[in-house]
């Protein structure tokens, strides 16, 4: 073969090798590159159906649908039988189940015991992507509508529109009660950081609240602060009572799943960790990186949720969590028994013919405080892990005030 032809052949082979190598590198990198899932088309403004969002964000949709696996809802009364006595006079004494996956919100709220329907349409406020739409449609009248008037208009559970702007995908707050509470605290909702929003979108619903007398408007009692003590002081200043306990005769207020309030001031919150960091960790789906929308205990995906920060090993972490939760449950049970004891003593003293009414009122006030601090812990998810120090402090306060209520109730009838 001539030298010139040989050179041409060598160059051709070399060129082919370069092209093949470049192509191989390109496809290797493309296959192994970590990418984020982006939109394939535009989502309609105010699209309440999360399934429509799922067509554009399929990996996120699959993780969202995994919430269906959290399907059990055992009664709280199995592990906390004292709840029925404590909640006497409310629908919670008739039925109170453990929470399950967010996709069951409509199914669960429409199948609860009718004794819990009396608050009306406001029950749907945190249960559906359609709730903000209903609030705009009916205005303040929304809160005064009956449960039956609203239940046929709402079909979609908690979903994408609750937390995301459909045009930009940025996190946003859609519930008026949170916006108003932040504004009363002097915070500008338009200047919140993305990391703050990764907690506050959860705080739209994972909070305690009450229904304003007369209007039934959902309101967050944060004007004095977000601790159990500060919230109770808010209620006391307003002389607010949610119901009168039929056995003890005490004017009481009801706590509701105060996850956000409990988390504030905790070790994790002080370190800048957001709710989403633990409950919506970044995961890999193929070569796509997404924030998991399967809202669950971090222990169920501890590698992604915890070990990105903690290097102690998964077994140590699990043991640590279990130890905290066991301690909280033990203290909670002691507090439950103490509060029931106060209720029983108040019943005896109320029926005593020559009871000292002033001392009886003191005993009732102590019962109100004891039950509040216990209830604040009892209905908050996590068994204290969101803030072990504050949780155990609240339970110790509940136990102390319950015992003092017993002593004062006995003193009121001269039993001491």
C-alpha positions as CSV (number, residue, x, y, z in Angstrom):
1,X,0.0,0.0,0.0
2,X,1.3,3.4,-0.9
3,X,2.5,5.7,1.9
4,X,0.0,8.4,1.1
5,X,-2.9,6.0,1.2
6,X,-1.7,4.5,4.4
7,X,-1.6,8.0,6.0
8,X,-5.1,8.7,4.8
9,X,-6.3,5.4,6.3
10,X,-4.6,6.1,9.6
11,X,-6.1,9.6,9.8
12,X,-9.6,8.2,8.9
13,X,-9.4,5.6,11.6
14,X,-8.1,8.1,14.1
15,X,-11.0,10.4,13.2
16,X,-13.5,7.6,13.6
17,X,-11.9,6.7,17.0
18,X,-12.2,10.3,18.2
19,X,-15.8,10.6,17.1
20,X,-16.8,7.3,18.7
21,X,-14.9,8.2,21.9
22,X,-16.5,11.7,22.0
23,X,-20.0,10.1,21.4
24,X,-19.4,7.6,24.2
25,X,-18.3,10.3,26.6
26,X,-21.3,12.4,25.7
27,X,-23.8,9.7,26.3
28,X,-22.0,8.5,29.5
29,X,-22.0,12.0,31.0
30,X,-25.6,12.5,29.9
31,X,-26.7,9.2,31.5
32,X,-24.8,9.9,34.7
33,X,-25.3,13.6,35.1
34,X,-27.5,14.6,38.0
35,X,-30.3,16.8,36.7
36,X,-33.3,18.3,38.3
37,X,-36.8,17.6,37.0
38,X,-38.0,20.6,35.0
39,X,-41.4,21.4,33.5
40,X,-42.4,19.9,30.2
41,X,-45.2,22.3,29.6
42,X,-47.2,25.0,31.4
43,X,-49.5,24.4,34.3
44,X,-52.8,26.3,34.3
45,X,-53.1,29.1,36.9
46,X,-54.9,27.9,40.0
47,X,-54.8,24.2,38.9
48,X,-56.2,22.4,41.9
49,X,-55.8,18.9,40.5
50,X,-52.4,17.6,41.5
51,X,-52.7,14.9,38.8
52,X,-52.3,17.6,36.2
53,X,-49.1,18.8,37.8
54,X,-48.0,15.1,37.9
55,X,-48.0,15.0,34.1
56,X,-45.3,17.6,34.0
57,X,-43.4,16.5,37.0
58,X,-43.7,12.7,36.9
59,X,-40.9,11.8,39.4
60,X,-42.3,14.2,42.0
61,X,-45.8,12.8,41.3
62,X,-44.6,9.3,42.0
63,X,-43.2,10.3,45.3
64,X,-46.4,12.2,46.2
65,X,-48.5,9.2,45.4
66,X,-46.3,7.1,47.8
67,X,-48.3,8.9,50.6
68,X,-51.0,6.4,49.8
69,X,-48.9,3.7,51.5
70,X,-49.5,5.5,54.9
71,X,-53.0,4.1,55.2
72,X,-53.4,3.1,58.8
73,X,-55.4,5.3,61.2
74,X,-55.6,3.6,64.6
75,X,-57.5,5.3,67.4
76,X,-55.5,7.6,69.8
77,X,-57.5,6.0,72.6
78,X,-55.6,2.7,72.2
79,X,-52.3,4.1,73.5
80,X,-53.8,7.2,75.3
81,X,-57.1,6.1,76.9
82,X,-57.1,9.1,79.2
83,X,-57.9,11.3,76.2
84,X,-61.6,10.3,76.4
85,X,-62.0,11.7,79.9
86,X,-59.9,14.8,79.1
87,X,-61.9,15.6,76.0
88,X,-65.3,14.9,77.5
89,X,-67.8,17.4,76.1
90,X,-66.2,17.6,72.6
91,X,-66.3,15.5,69.4
92,X,-62.8,14.4,70.1
93,X,-64.1,12.2,72.9
94,X,-66.3,10.4,70.4
95,X,-63.5,9.7,67.9
96,X,-59.9,10.7,67.6
97,X,-57.6,8.8,65.2
98,X,-53.9,8.9,64.5
99,X,-53.1,10.9,61.3
100,X,-52.2,9.1,58.0
101,X,-51.0,10.1,54.5
102,X,-52.0,13.6,53.3
103,X,-53.7,12.1,50.2
104,X,-56.5,10.8,52.6
105,X,-57.5,14.2,53.9
106,X,-60.8,14.5,52.1
107,X,-61.7,10.8,52.7
108,X,-60.9,11.2,56.4
109,X,-62.6,14.5,57.1
110,X,-65.8,13.4,55.3
111,X,-66.0,10.2,57.2
112,X,-65.4,11.4,60.8
113,X,-67.9,11.0,63.5
114,X,-70.8,13.5,63.0
115,X,-70.1,14.8,66.5
116,X,-67.1,16.6,65.1
117,X,-69.1,18.3,62.3
118,X,-70.3,21.3,64.3
119,X,-67.4,23.6,63.5
120,X,-68.7,23.6,59.9
121,X,-66.9,24.4,56.6
122,X,-63.8,25.6,58.4
123,X,-62.9,21.9,58.9
124,X,-61.8,21.9,55.2
125,X,-59.4,24.8,55.6
126,X,-56.3,22.6,55.7
127,X,-57.6,19.6,53.8
128,X,-57.7,20.6,50.2
129,X,-56.0,22.6,47.3
130,X,-59.5,23.9,46.7
131,X,-59.9,25.6,50.2
132,X,-58.2,28.9,49.2
133,X,-60.5,29.1,46.2
134,X,-63.6,28.5,48.5
135,X,-62.4,31.3,50.8
136,X,-62.1,33.7,48.0
137,X,-65.5,32.7,46.5
138,X,-67.4,33.0,49.8
139,X,-65.3,35.5,51.7
140,X,-65.8,35.5,55.5
141,X,-69.1,33.6,54.9
142,X,-67.0,30.6,54.2
143,X,-66.3,30.1,57.9
144,X,-70.0,30.3,58.8
145,X,-71.1,27.7,56.2
146,X,-72.1,24.2,57.4
147,X,-70.0,21.1,56.9
148,X,-72.6,19.7,54.6
149,X,-72.7,22.9,52.5
150,X,-69.0,22.6,51.8
151,X,-68.3,18.9,51.5
152,X,-69.9,18.5,48.1
153,X,-67.7,21.3,46.7
154,X,-64.4,20.0,47.8
155,X,-62.9,16.8,46.3
156,X,-59.1,17.3,46.0
157,X,-56.8,16.5,48.9
158,X,-53.7,18.4,50.0
159,X,-51.5,18.9,46.9
160,X,-49.2,20.9,44.7
161,X,-51.2,24.2,44.6
162,X,-51.1,24.5,48.4
163,X,-47.4,25.3,48.4
164,X,-46.3,26.2,44.8
165,X,-46.9,28.9,42.4
166,X,-47.9,27.1,39.2
167,X,-46.1,29.5,36.9
168,X,-42.7,29.7,38.7
169,X,-42.8,26.7,41.1
170,X,-41.7,29.0,43.9
171,X,-42.9,28.2,47.3
172,X,-45.8,30.4,48.5
173,X,-48.3,30.8,51.3
174,X,-51.9,30.2,50.4
175,X,-53.6,30.2,53.8
176,X,-54.8,33.6,55.1
177,X,-54.5,32.6,58.7
178,X,-50.7,32.2,58.5
179,X,-50.2,35.4,56.4
180,X,-52.2,37.4,59.0
181,X,-50.4,35.9,61.9
182,X,-47.0,36.7,60.4
183,X,-48.1,40.3,59.6
184,X,-49.3,40.8,63.2
185,X,-45.8,39.7,64.3
186,X,-44.4,42.5,62.0
187,X,-42.9,40.1,59.4
188,X,-43.1,40.9,55.7
189,X,-44.3,37.8,53.9
190,X,-42.8,39.1,50.7
191,X,-39.3,39.1,52.2
192,X,-39.1,35.6,53.5
193,X,-36.1,33.5,52.5
194,X,-36.5,30.2,50.6
195,X,-35.2,28.3,53.6
196,X,-37.8,30.0,55.8
197,X,-40.5,29.1,53.3
198,X,-39.4,25.4,53.4
199,X,-40.8,25.5,56.9
200,X,-43.6,28.0,56.6
201,X,-45.5,26.2,53.8
202,X,-45.8,23.4,56.4
203,X,-46.8,25.9,59.1
204,X,-49.9,26.7,57.0
205,X,-51.5,23.6,58.6
206,X,-49.2,22.0,61.1
207,X,-50.0,24.5,63.8
208,X,-52.4,25.1,66.6
209,X,-55.3,27.5,65.9
210,X,-58.8,28.5,67.1
211,X,-62.1,29.7,65.6
212,X,-62.9,33.3,66.5
213,X,-66.2,33.5,68.4
214,X,-69.0,34.7,66.2
215,X,-67.2,34.6,62.9
216,X,-65.6,31.1,63.2
217,X,-62.6,32.5,61.3
218,X,-59.5,30.3,61.6
219,X,-56.9,32.3,63.6
220,X,-53.4,31.5,64.9
221,X,-53.0,32.6,68.5
222,X,-49.4,33.9,68.1
223,X,-49.6,37.5,69.1
224,X,-47.7,36.9,72.4
225,X,-45.4,34.3,70.9
226,X,-45.5,30.7,69.8
227,X,-44.6,28.8,73.0
228,X,-47.3,26.9,74.9
229,X,-47.1,29.4,77.7
230,X,-47.3,32.4,75.4
231,X,-50.3,31.0,73.5
232,X,-52.2,30.2,76.8
233,X,-51.5,33.8,77.9
234,X,-53.1,35.0,74.7
235,X,-56.2,33.0,75.4
236,X,-56.3,34.1,79.0
237,X,-56.0,37.8,78.1
238,X,-59.1,37.4,75.8
239,X,-61.0,35.3,78.4
240,X,-61.4,32.8,75.6
241,X,-63.0,29.4,76.3
242,X,-63.7,26.7,73.7
243,X,-65.8,24.5,75.9
244,X,-66.8,23.7,79.5
245,X,-65.7,20.3,80.8
246,X,-68.9,18.5,81.8
247,X,-67.2,16.7,84.7
248,X,-64.8,19.2,86.1
249,X,-66.8,22.3,85.2
250,X,-63.6,24.0,83.9
251,X,-63.4,26.5,81.0
252,X,-61.0,25.0,78.6
253,X,-59.1,25.7,75.4
254,X,-58.1,23.1,72.8
255,X,-54.6,22.6,71.4
256,X,-54.1,21.3,67.9
257,X,-51.0,19.7,66.3
258,X,-48.5,22.4,67.1
259,X,-45.6,21.0,65.1
260,X,-44.4,24.4,63.9
261,X,-44.6,26.1,67.3
262,X,-42.9,23.2,69.1
263,X,-40.1,23.2,66.5
264,X,-39.3,26.9,66.9
265,X,-36.4,27.3,69.3
266,X,-35.3,23.7,68.9
267,X,-31.8,22.5,68.2
268,X,-32.5,21.8,64.6
269,X,-34.4,25.1,64.0
270,X,-31.7,27.1,65.7
271,X,-29.2,25.5,63.3
272,X,-31.2,26.6,60.3
273,X,-32.7,23.3,59.4
274,X,-36.2,23.5,57.8
275,X,-39.1,21.0,58.0
276,X,-38.5,20.0,54.4
277,X,-34.8,19.2,55.1
278,X,-35.9,16.2,57.2
279,X,-39.4,15.4,55.9
280,X,-38.8,16.1,52.2
281,X,-35.2,15.2,51.6
282,X,-33.5,15.2,48.2
283,X,-33.5,11.8,46.6
284,X,-32.4,10.3,43.3
285,X,-34.9,8.9,40.8
286,X,-32.7,7.5,38.0
287,X,-30.4,10.4,37.3
288,X,-32.9,13.0,38.5
289,X,-32.6,14.8,41.8
290,X,-35.9,15.7,43.4
291,X,-37.3,16.7,46.8
292,X,-39.3,13.8,48.0
293,X,-43.0,14.6,48.3
294,X,-43.7,11.5,50.4
295,X,-44.3,13.2,53.7
296,X,-43.3,10.8,56.4
297,X,-41.1,10.2,59.4
298,X,-37.4,10.8,58.6
299,X,-36.7,7.4,60.2
300,X,-38.3,5.8,57.1
301,X,-35.6,7.2,54.8
302,X,-32.9,8.0,57.4
303,X,-30.0,7.8,55.0
304,X,-31.4,10.8,53.0
305,X,-33.0,12.6,55.8
306,X,-30.4,12.4,58.6
307,X,-27.0,11.2,57.6
308,X,-26.4,14.1,55.3
309,X,-25.7,16.0,58.6
310,X,-25.2,13.4,61.3
311,X,-22.2,11.0,61.0
312,X,-23.0,8.9,64.0
313,X,-24.5,6.0,62.0
314,X,-28.1,5.0,61.4
315,X,-28.4,2.7,64.4
316,X,-27.2,5.4,66.8
317,X,-29.6,7.9,65.3
318,X,-32.6,5.5,65.6
319,X,-31.7,4.7,69.2
320,X,-31.4,8.4,70.0
321,X,-34.9,9.1,68.5
322,X,-36.5,6.1,70.2
323,X,-35.0,7.1,73.6
324,X,-36.4,10.6,73.4
325,X,-39.9,9.4,72.3
326,X,-40.0,6.7,75.0
327,X,-39.2,9.4,77.6
328,X,-41.9,11.7,76.3
329,X,-44.5,8.9,76.2
330,X,-43.8,8.0,79.8
331,X,-44.1,11.6,81.0
332,X,-47.2,12.1,78.8
333,X,-48.9,9.1,80.4
334,X,-48.0,10.4,83.9
335,X,-49.5,13.8,82.9
336,X,-52.6,12.2,81.5
337,X,-53.2,10.3,84.8
338,X,-52.6,13.5,86.8
339,X,-55.1,15.5,84.7
340,X,-57.7,12.8,85.0
341,X,-57.1,12.8,88.7
342,X,-57.7,16.6,88.8
343,X,-61.0,16.2,86.8
344,X,-62.2,13.5,89.3
345,X,-61.4,15.6,92.3
346,X,-63.1,18.7,90.8
347,X,-66.2,16.6,90.3
348,X,-66.3,15.6,93.9
349,X,-65.7,19.2,95.1
350,X,-68.3,20.7,92.8
351,X,-70.9,18.4,94.3
352,X,-69.9,19.1,97.9
353,X,-72.6,21.2,99.6
354,X,-70.3,23.5,101.5
355,X,-67.5,23.9,99.0
356,X,-65.4,27.0,99.1
357,X,-66.2,28.4,95.7
358,X,-63.2,30.7,95.5
359,X,-60.8,27.8,96.1
360,X,-62.8,25.7,93.7
361,X,-62.2,28.3,91.0
362,X,-58.5,28.3,91.8
363,X,-58.5,24.5,91.3
364,X,-60.3,24.9,88.0
365,X,-57.8,27.4,86.8
366,X,-55.0,25.0,87.6
367,X,-56.9,22.3,85.7
368,X,-57.2,24.6,82.7
369,X,-53.5,25.2,82.7
370,X,-52.6,21.5,83.3
371,X,-54.8,20.3,80.5
372,X,-53.6,22.9,78.1
373,X,-49.9,22.0,78.6
374,X,-50.6,18.2,78.3
375,X,-52.9,18.7,75.2
376,X,-50.3,20.8,73.5
377,X,-47.9,17.9,73.6
378,X,-50.4,15.1,73.2
379,X,-51.7,16.2,69.9
380,X,-48.4,17.2,68.4
381,X,-46.8,14.7,66.1
382,X,-43.3,13.3,66.7
383,X,-43.6,12.4,70.4
384,X,-41.4,15.3,71.4
385,X,-38.6,14.8,68.9
386,X,-39.3,18.2,67.3
387,X,-38.2,19.8,70.5
388,X,-37.4,17.4,73.4
389,X,-36.5,20.1,75.9
390,X,-39.7,22.2,75.5
391,X,-41.8,19.1,75.3
392,X,-40.6,17.6,78.6
393,X,-40.9,21.0,80.2
394,X,-44.5,21.3,79.1
395,X,-45.3,17.9,80.5
396,X,-43.6,18.6,83.8
397,X,-45.7,21.8,84.0
398,X,-48.8,19.8,83.3
399,X,-48.1,17.3,86.0
400,X,-47.3,20.0,88.6
401,X,-50.4,22.0,87.9
402,X,-52.6,18.9,87.9
403,X,-51.3,17.9,91.3
404,X,-51.8,21.4,92.6
405,X,-55.4,21.3,91.2
406,X,-56.1,18.1,93.1
407,X,-54.7,19.7,96.3
408,X,-56.8,22.9,95.9
409,X,-59.9,21.0,95.0
410,X,-59.6,18.9,98.2
411,X,-58.8,22.1,100.2
412,X,-62.0,23.7,98.8
413,X,-64.1,21.0,100.4
414,X,-62.0,20.8,103.6
415,X,-60.6,17.3,102.8
416,X,-57.0,18.3,103.5
